[in-house]
Amino acid sequence: MTTHGDSLEDIQKRPTLKPILEMGIFDRFVELGRISGPGTITSIREASGKKFAKK
């Protein structure tokens, strides 16, 4: 599933997405930006919202 928003926090507040997120269906979230062109991965987050540490 994809959705657009300013941040994970922004998406979590949306009435249509909030129930889906509360069900815990997703294991992780991938945030994209445009820093090196469209689709650049800016962060990967766990379901809790915590950012994965870079290895």
PDB file of N, CA, C and O in Angstrom:
ATOM      1  N   MET A   1       0.846  -1.165   0.000  1.00  0.00           N
ATOM      2  CA  MET A   1       0.000   0.000   0.000  1.00  0.00           C
ATOM      3  C   MET A   1       0.892   1.228   0.000  1.00  0.00           C
ATOM      4  O   MET A   1       1.943   1.235   0.640  1.00  0.00           O
ATOM      5  N   THR A   2       0.487   2.244  -0.699  1.00  0.00           N
ATOM      6  CA  THR A   2       1.198   3.522  -0.664  1.00  0.00           C
ATOM      7  C   THR A   2       0.229   4.624  -0.283  1.00  0.00           C
ATOM      8  O   THR A   2      -0.973   4.545  -0.541  1.00  0.00           O
ATOM      9  N   THR A   3       0.779   5.642   0.330  1.00  0.00           N
ATOM     10  CA  THR A   3       0.012   6.834   0.648  1.00  0.00           C
ATOM     11  C   THR A   3       0.980   8.006   0.683  1.00  0.00           C
ATOM     12  O   THR A   3       2.186   7.819   0.846  1.00  0.00           O
ATOM     13  N   HIS A   4       0.465   9.178   0.536  1.00  0.00           N
ATOM     14  CA  HIS A   4       1.296  10.374   0.521  1.00  0.00           C
ATOM     15  C   HIS A   4       0.997  11.223   1.741  1.00  0.00           C
ATOM     16  O   HIS A   4      -0.156  11.353   2.154  1.00  0.00           O
ATOM     17  N   GLY A   5       2.041  11.800   2.314  1.00  0.00           N
ATOM     18  CA  GLY A   5       1.871  12.672   3.455  1.00  0.00           C
ATOM     19  C   GLY A   5       3.156  13.401   3.757  1.00  0.00           C
ATOM     20  O   GLY A   5       4.199  13.114   3.170  1.00  0.00           O
ATOM     21  N   ASP A   6       3.080  14.344   4.674  1.00  0.00           N
ATOM     22  CA  ASP A   6       4.261  15.118   5.061  1.00  0.00           C
ATOM     23  C   ASP A   6       5.169  14.336   6.006  1.00  0.00           C
ATOM     24  O   ASP A   6       6.375  14.576   6.055  1.00  0.00           O
ATOM     25  N   SER A   7       4.585  13.396   6.760  1.00  0.00           N
ATOM     26  CA  SER A   7       5.352  12.606   7.724  1.00  0.00           C
ATOM     27  C   SER A   7       4.509  11.397   8.142  1.00  0.00           C
ATOM     28  O   SER A   7       3.316  11.326   7.846  1.00  0.00           O
ATOM     29  N   LEU A   8       5.140  10.460   8.825  1.00  0.00           N
ATOM     30  CA  LEU A   8       4.400   9.312   9.356  1.00  0.00           C
ATOM     31  C   LEU A   8       3.348   9.793  10.349  1.00  0.00           C
ATOM     32  O   LEU A   8       2.234   9.272  10.389  1.00  0.00           O
ATOM     33  N   GLU A   9       3.709  10.779  11.138  1.00  0.00           N
ATOM     34  CA  GLU A   9       2.767  11.324  12.117  1.00  0.00           C
ATOM     35  C   GLU A   9       1.539  11.920  11.431  1.00  0.00           C
ATOM     36  O   GLU A   9       0.419  11.770  11.920  1.00  0.00           O
ATOM     37  N   ASP A  10       1.747  12.588  10.310  1.00  0.00           N
ATOM     38  CA  ASP A  10       0.649  13.153   9.529  1.00  0.00           C
ATOM     39  C   ASP A  10      -0.283  12.039   9.049  1.00  0.00           C
ATOM     40  O   ASP A  10      -1.504  12.165   9.141  1.00  0.00           O
ATOM     41  N   ILE A  11       0.279  10.979   8.550  1.00  0.00           N
ATOM     42  CA  ILE A  11      -0.509   9.865   8.025  1.00  0.00           C
ATOM     43  C   ILE A  11      -1.276   9.159   9.146  1.00  0.00           C
ATOM     44  O   ILE A  11      -2.416   8.737   8.953  1.00  0.00           O
ATOM     45  N   GLN A  12      -0.650   9.032  10.308  1.00  0.00           N
ATOM     46  CA  GLN A  12      -1.294   8.357  11.441  1.00  0.00           C
ATOM     47  C   GLN A  12      -2.539   9.095  11.925  1.00  0.00           C
ATOM     48  O   GLN A  12      -3.408   8.487  12.549  1.00  0.00           O
ATOM     49  N   LYS A  13      -2.639  10.377  11.652  1.00  0.00           N
ATOM     50  CA  LYS A  13      -3.776  11.188  12.097  1.00  0.00           C
ATOM     51  C   LYS A  13      -4.956  11.153  11.130  1.00  0.00           C
ATOM     52  O   LYS A  13      -6.042  11.621  11.469  1.00  0.00           O
ATOM     53  N   ARG A  14      -4.762  10.614   9.952  1.00  0.00           N
ATOM     54  CA  ARG A  14      -5.833  10.631   8.952  1.00  0.00           C
ATOM     55  C   ARG A  14      -6.942   9.638   9.326  1.00  0.00           C
ATOM     56  O   ARG A  14      -6.670   8.469   9.598  1.00  0.00           O
ATOM     57  N   PRO A  15      -8.183  10.112   9.335  1.00  0.00           N
ATOM     58  CA  PRO A  15      -9.301   9.254   9.750  1.00  0.00           C
ATOM     59  C   PRO A  15      -9.449   7.971   8.930  1.00  0.00           C
ATOM     60  O   PRO A  15      -9.851   6.940   9.469  1.00  0.00           O
ATOM     61  N   THR A  16      -9.133   8.021   7.649  1.00  0.00           N
ATOM     62  CA  THR A  16      -9.291   6.820   6.817  1.00  0.00           C
ATOM     63  C   THR A  16      -8.163   5.818   7.018  1.00  0.00           C
ATOM     64  O   THR A  16      -8.358   4.623   6.798  1.00  0.00           O
ATOM     65  N   LEU A  17      -6.993   6.279   7.429  1.00  0.00           N
ATOM     66  CA  LEU A  17      -5.847   5.386   7.602  1.00  0.00           C
ATOM     67  C   LEU A  17      -5.644   4.946   9.044  1.00  0.00           C
ATOM     68  O   LEU A  17      -5.074   3.883   9.289  1.00  0.00           O
ATOM     69  N   LYS A  18      -6.094   5.733   9.984  1.00  0.00           N
ATOM     70  CA  LYS A  18      -5.867   5.440  11.398  1.00  0.00           C
ATOM     71  C   LYS A  18      -6.301   4.014  11.786  1.00  0.00           C
ATOM     72  O   LYS A  18      -5.522   3.312  12.430  1.00  0.00           O
ATOM     73  N   PRO A  19      -7.509   3.561  11.423  1.00  0.00           N
ATOM     74  CA  PRO A  19      -7.910   2.191  11.801  1.00  0.00           C
ATOM     75  C   PRO A  19      -7.004   1.116  11.191  1.00  0.00           C
ATOM     76  O   PRO A  19      -6.711   0.110  11.838  1.00  0.00           O
ATOM     77  N   ILE A  20      -6.568   1.325   9.967  1.00  0.00           N
ATOM     78  CA  ILE A  20      -5.697   0.355   9.293  1.00  0.00           C
ATOM     79  C   ILE A  20      -4.363   0.269  10.025  1.00  0.00           C
ATOM     80  O   ILE A  20      -3.840  -0.824  10.243  1.00  0.00           O
ATOM     81  N   LEU A  21      -3.816   1.413  10.403  1.00  0.00           N
ATOM     82  CA  LEU A  21      -2.539   1.434  11.113  1.00  0.00           C
ATOM     83  C   LEU A  21      -2.673   0.833  12.509  1.00  0.00           C
ATOM     84  O   LEU A  21      -1.763   0.149  12.980  1.00  0.00           O
ATOM     85  N   GLU A  22      -3.793   1.083  13.170  1.00  0.00           N
ATOM     86  CA  GLU A  22      -4.012   0.548  14.516  1.00  0.00           C
ATOM     87  C   GLU A  22      -4.149  -0.974  14.517  1.00  0.00           C
ATOM     88  O   GLU A  22      -3.912  -1.608  15.545  1.00  0.00           O
ATOM     89  N   MET A  23      -4.525  -1.567  13.394  1.00  0.00           N
ATOM     90  CA  MET A  23      -4.630  -3.028  13.292  1.00  0.00           C
ATOM     91  C   MET A  23      -3.258  -3.704  13.296  1.00  0.00           C
ATOM     92  O   MET A  23      -3.163  -4.913  13.509  1.00  0.00           O
ATOM     93  N   GLY A  24      -2.214  -2.944  13.066  1.00  0.00           N
ATOM     94  CA  GLY A  24      -0.870  -3.508  13.073  1.00  0.00           C
ATOM     95  C   GLY A  24      -0.550  -4.377  11.867  1.00  0.00           C
ATOM     96  O   GLY A  24       0.245  -5.312  11.964  1.00  0.00           O
ATOM     97  N   ILE A  25      -1.157  -4.074  10.749  1.00  0.00           N
ATOM     98  CA  ILE A  25      -0.981  -4.863   9.530  1.00  0.00           C
ATOM     99  C   ILE A  25       0.424  -4.708   8.956  1.00  0.00           C
ATOM    100  O   ILE A  25       0.968  -5.653   8.384  1.00  0.00           O
ATOM    101  N   PHE A  26       1.008  -3.536   9.103  1.00  0.00           N
ATOM    102  CA  PHE A  26       2.285  -3.240   8.467  1.00  0.00           C
ATOM    103  C   PHE A  26       3.458  -3.468   9.411  1.00  0.00           C
ATOM    104  O   PHE A  26       3.391  -3.120  10.590  1.00  0.00           O
ATOM    105  N   ASP A  27       4.533  -4.054   8.887  1.00  0.00           N
ATOM    106  CA  ASP A  27       5.752  -4.305   9.657  1.00  0.00           C
ATOM    107  C   ASP A  27       6.688  -3.109   9.631  1.00  0.00           C
ATOM    108  O   ASP A  27       7.405  -2.849  10.597  1.00  0.00           O
ATOM    109  N   ARG A  28       6.677  -2.381   8.518  1.00  0.00           N
ATOM    110  CA  ARG A  28       7.577  -1.238   8.382  1.00  0.00           C
ATOM    111  C   ARG A  28       7.023  -0.231   7.400  1.00  0.00           C
ATOM    112  O   ARG A  28       6.119  -0.514   6.614  1.00  0.00           O
ATOM    113  N   PHE A  29       7.596   0.952   7.474  1.00  0.00           N
ATOM    114  CA  PHE A  29       7.211   2.047   6.597  1.00  0.00           C
ATOM    115  C   PHE A  29       8.466   2.588   5.925  1.00  0.00           C
ATOM    116  O   PHE A  29       9.502   2.744   6.571  1.00  0.00           O
ATOM    117  N   VAL A  30       8.375   2.868   4.657  1.00  0.00           N
ATOM    118  CA  VAL A  30       9.487   3.427   3.897  1.00  0.00           C
ATOM    119  C   VAL A  30       9.106   4.848   3.511  1.00  0.00           C
ATOM    120  O   VAL A  30       8.105   5.076   2.834  1.00  0.00           O
ATOM    121  N   GLU A  31       9.924   5.800   3.956  1.00  0.00           N
ATOM    122  CA  GLU A  31       9.681   7.200   3.621  1.00  0.00           C
ATOM    123  C   GLU A  31      10.558   7.583   2.438  1.00  0.00           C
ATOM    124  O   GLU A  31      11.763   7.330   2.423  1.00  0.00           O
ATOM    125  N   LEU A  32       9.924   8.194   1.457  1.00  0.00           N
ATOM    126  CA  LEU A  32      10.634   8.603   0.247  1.00  0.00           C
ATOM    127  C   LEU A  32      10.717  10.109   0.157  1.00  0.00           C
ATOM    128  O   LEU A  32       9.847  10.823   0.655  1.00  0.00           O
ATOM    129  N   GLY A  33      11.764  10.583  -0.479  1.00  0.00           N
ATOM    130  CA  GLY A  33      11.948  12.014  -0.709  1.00  0.00           C
ATOM    131  C   GLY A  33      12.495  12.231  -2.106  1.00  0.00           C
ATOM    132  O   GLY A  33      12.426  11.346  -2.959  1.00  0.00           O
ATOM    133  N   ARG A  34      13.031  13.400  -2.327  1.00  0.00           N
ATOM    134  CA  ARG A  34      13.567  13.749  -3.652  1.00  0.00           C
ATOM    135  C   ARG A  34      15.003  14.248  -3.577  1.00  0.00           C
ATOM    136  O   ARG A  34      15.497  14.846  -4.533  1.00  0.00           O
ATOM    137  N   ILE A  35      15.677  14.015  -2.464  1.00  0.00           N
ATOM    138  CA  ILE A  35      17.006  14.574  -2.263  1.00  0.00           C
ATOM    139  C   ILE A  35      17.993  14.177  -3.364  1.00  0.00           C
ATOM    140  O   ILE A  35      18.832  14.987  -3.759  1.00  0.00           O
ATOM    141  N   SER A  36      17.903  12.959  -3.856  1.00  0.00           N
ATOM    142  CA  SER A  36      18.763  12.496  -4.960  1.00  0.00           C
ATOM    143  C   SER A  36      17.913  12.085  -6.153  1.00  0.00           C
ATOM    144  O   SER A  36      18.289  11.202  -6.924  1.00  0.00           O
ATOM    145  N   GLY A  37      16.771  12.732  -6.294  1.00  0.00           N
ATOM    146  CA  GLY A  37      15.817  12.389  -7.345  1.00  0.00           C
ATOM    147  C   GLY A  37      14.591  11.740  -6.738  1.00  0.00           C
ATOM    148  O   GLY A  37      14.639  11.272  -5.600  1.00  0.00           O
ATOM    149  N   PRO A  38      13.493  11.703  -7.476  1.00  0.00           N
ATOM    150  CA  PRO A  38      12.247  11.119  -6.971  1.00  0.00           C
ATOM    151  C   PRO A  38      12.449   9.675  -6.513  1.00  0.00           C
ATOM    152  O   PRO A  38      13.137   8.890  -7.165  1.00  0.00           O
ATOM    153  N   GLY A  39      11.843   9.349  -5.396  1.00  0.00           N
ATOM    154  CA  GLY A  39      11.899   7.978  -4.893  1.00  0.00           C
ATOM    155  C   GLY A  39      13.108   7.665  -4.042  1.00  0.00           C
ATOM    156  O   GLY A  39      13.369   6.495  -3.761  1.00  0.00           O
ATOM    157  N   THR A  40      13.853   8.670  -3.621  1.00  0.00           N
ATOM    158  CA  THR A  40      15.008   8.454  -2.743  1.00  0.00           C
ATOM    159  C   THR A  40      14.507   8.035  -1.362  1.00  0.00           C
ATOM    160  O   THR A  40      13.658   8.712  -0.782  1.00  0.00           O
ATOM    161  N   ILE A  41      15.021   6.934  -0.836  1.00  0.00           N
ATOM    162  CA  ILE A  41      14.626   6.484   0.499  1.00  0.00           C
ATOM    163  C   ILE A  41      15.268   7.406   1.528  1.00  0.00           C
ATOM    164  O   ILE A  41      16.491   7.534   1.579  1.00  0.00           O
ATOM    165  N   THR A  42      14.434   8.049   2.350  1.00  0.00           N
ATOM    166  CA  THR A  42      14.955   8.933   3.385  1.00  0.00           C
ATOM    167  C   THR A  42      15.012   8.243   4.738  1.00  0.00           C
ATOM    168  O   THR A  42      15.864   8.574   5.562  1.00  0.00           O
ATOM    169  N   SER A  43      14.118   7.287   4.984  1.00  0.00           N
ATOM    170  CA  SER A  43      14.175   6.496   6.214  1.00  0.00           C
ATOM    171  C   SER A  43      13.283   5.276   6.088  1.00  0.00           C
ATOM    172  O   SER A  43      12.371   5.220   5.263  1.00  0.00           O
ATOM    173  N   ILE A  44      13.576   4.307   6.930  1.00  0.00           N
ATOM    174  CA  ILE A  44      12.754   3.108   7.056  1.00  0.00           C
ATOM    175  C   ILE A  44      12.393   3.020   8.529  1.00  0.00           C
ATOM    176  O   ILE A  44      13.261   3.106   9.397  1.00  0.00           O
ATOM    177  N   ARG A  45      11.113   2.850   8.805  1.00  0.00           N
ATOM    178  CA  ARG A  45      10.640   2.817  10.193  1.00  0.00           C
ATOM    179  C   ARG A  45       9.963   1.495  10.518  1.00  0.00           C
ATOM    180  O   ARG A  45       9.343   0.865   9.660  1.00  0.00           O
ATOM    181  N   GLU A  46      10.095   1.093  11.762  1.00  0.00           N
ATOM    182  CA  GLU A  46       9.381  -0.072  12.266  1.00  0.00           C
ATOM    183  C   GLU A  46       7.903   0.314  12.412  1.00  0.00           C
ATOM    184  O   GLU A  46       7.550   1.489  12.313  1.00  0.00           O
ATOM    185  N   ALA A  47       7.062  -0.667  12.643  1.00  0.00           N
ATOM    186  CA  ALA A  47       5.636  -0.406  12.824  1.00  0.00           C
ATOM    187  C   ALA A  47       5.374   0.583  13.955  1.00  0.00           C
ATOM    188  O   ALA A  47       4.395   1.328  13.910  1.00  0.00           O
ATOM    189  N   SER A  48       6.232   0.598  14.957  1.00  0.00           N
ATOM    190  CA  SER A  48       6.087   1.513  16.093  1.00  0.00           C
ATOM    191  C   SER A  48       6.425   2.953  15.717  1.00  0.00           C
ATOM    192  O   SER A  48       6.117   3.882  16.464  1.00  0.00           O
ATOM    193  N   GLY A  49       7.061   3.137  14.552  1.00  0.00           N
ATOM    194  CA  GLY A  49       7.471   4.463  14.111  1.00  0.00           C
ATOM    195  C   GLY A  49       8.944   4.727  14.352  1.00  0.00           C
ATOM    196  O   GLY A  49       9.486   5.719  13.864  1.00  0.00           O
ATOM    197  N   LYS A  50       9.605   3.839  15.107  1.00  0.00           N
ATOM    198  CA  LYS A  50      11.029   4.008  15.392  1.00  0.00           C
ATOM    199  C   LYS A  50      11.840   3.769  14.116  1.00  0.00           C
ATOM    200  O   LYS A  50      11.589   2.812  13.384  1.00  0.00           O
ATOM    201  N   LYS A  51      12.809   4.644  13.859  1.00  0.00           N
ATOM    202  CA  LYS A  51      13.649   4.497  12.679  1.00  0.00           C
ATOM    203  C   LYS A  51      14.608   3.323  12.861  1.00  0.00           C
ATOM    204  O   LYS A  51      15.157   3.110  13.942  1.00  0.00           O
ATOM    205  N   PHE A  52      14.800   2.553  11.759  1.00  0.00           N
ATOM    206  CA  PHE A  52      15.793   1.498  11.758  1.00  0.00           C
ATOM    207  C   PHE A  52      17.168   2.164  11.772  1.00  0.00           C
ATOM    208  O   PHE A  52      17.377   3.185  11.117  1.00  0.00           O
ATOM    209  N   ALA A  53      18.086   1.590  12.510  1.00  0.00           N
ATOM    210  CA  ALA A  53      19.460   2.096  12.514  1.00  0.00           C
ATOM    211  C   ALA A  53      20.170   1.662  11.261  1.00  0.00           C
ATOM    212  O   ALA A  53      19.976   0.541  10.790  1.00  0.00           O
ATOM    213  N   LYS A  54      20.995   2.538  10.712  1.00  0.00           N
ATOM    214  CA  LYS A  54      21.784   2.187   9.525  1.00  0.00           C
ATOM    215  C   LYS A  54      22.896   1.239   9.944  1.00  0.00           C
ATOM    216  O   LYS A  54      23.474   1.374  11.022  1.00  0.00           O
ATOM    217  N   LYS A  55      23.186   0.277   9.074  1.00  0.00           N
ATOM    218  CA  LYS A  55      24.258  -0.685   9.365  1.00  0.00           C
ATOM    219  C   LYS A  55      25.520  -0.276   8.693  1.00  0.00           C
ATOM    220  O   LYS A  55      26.535  -0.961   8.819  1.00  0.00           O
TER     221      LYS A  55
END
